[in-house]
Amino acid sequence: MPFMKGASPIRRTLKYLNAGKIIFRDQVKILTVSYLTYGQPSDGARNFVFWHLSQLQYKNPDVQILTMKNLTPTPFIRAWLSSGEDCLLDIDSKSKDEIHDQVQNILGKTE
């Protein structure tokens, strides 16, 4: 299987993409993740992007998702809503699981 080559090929399987738990509320239109490609404060953000970004894109096809690397000294997530407001999440020095839970609690649909 040629698609099973490269770094963590499990991320490209349909089973892995379907396992994503975050489905955004209908108001979320754009999500940006800003982080550094080096340094300890962005470790969780880098891991979140590596492991969860493809799931977010798959589960939320109507949301535009962008990553911005090395633009600011601290990592953050900003979501723009359909009302024109934005929501800023501080993810500095948090683990990928803490970031996942924070995004789920603030931007995700309730079950």
N, C-alpha and C positions, 0 to 999 in steps of 0.2 A: 504494500500500500504506500504509494509515494507521498501522500499527505501526512504520514506519520513520521516525518523527518523534521529536525529542527528543535528549537528550545520548547520543551513542554508541549508536545503535539496533542496532548489530551484536550487542550483548550480549543482545538478546532473540531471536536467531535460534536455531533448533534445532541448526544446524551448530556455532555457537559454544558452546552449552551442552554438546554432546557432546564437544567438544574438551578439556574439563577432565580433568586427569590425576590428581587426588587422589581416591582412594576410601579412606575411613577404615576402620580396623580395626573388627571387630565389637564391640569393647569400648567404643568411643567412643559416648556417648549424647547429650551436650550440648556445644556449643562456643560460647564467648563471645569476642567481639573488642571490647576496650575501647580507645578512641583519642580524640584531640582533633580538633575540626574546624578547628583553626588551629595554626600553628607548624610548624617544621621537624622536630622529633623524630617527629611523627606523619605525615609525608608518605608514607612507605612503607606505613603501615597504612591510610591513606585510599585510596591507589591499589590496595592489595590488596583492600579491601572493594569498591571501584568495579569492578575488573576480574575478580576471582575468586570473590566471594561467591555470585553467581548460579550459577556452575558447581558450587561446593561443594554448594549446596542441591539442584541437579538430580541430581548424581551420588550424593548421600547422603540419600535421602528419609526415612530412619528416624532421622536425627540432627537434634536441635533446634539451630538456629543463631541466636544473638542478637548484636546489636551494641549497645554501650553507649557513648554519646558524651559527652564532657566530664565524666566522673565522677572520673577520676584524672589526675595530671600526666604519667604515663608510659604509653605504649601497651603492651598485653600481650594474649596469647591464653590462655584457660584452657579446658581440656577436662575434662569429668567422665566417668569411666569406669564401666562396669557394676558394678565391684567397690566403688564408693563413693569411690575415690581420685580426686584431681584432678592434672592435669599443667599446669604454668604455663610459658608460653613468653614470653621477653622479646623484644619486637620494636622496642625503642626505637632510632631512627635507622637502621633497616634499610630497604633498598629492597624493593619489592613482590616482586621475583624472589628475594631472599634469604629473605623471609618464606615465600614459596611453597615453596622448597626445604626450609626448616626444618620446616614443617608436614608436608610429604611424608615427610621422613626420620623424624620422630618419631611422627606419628599415622597415616600412610598405610600401606596394605597393601604388602607386598613383592611384587615382580613375579614 
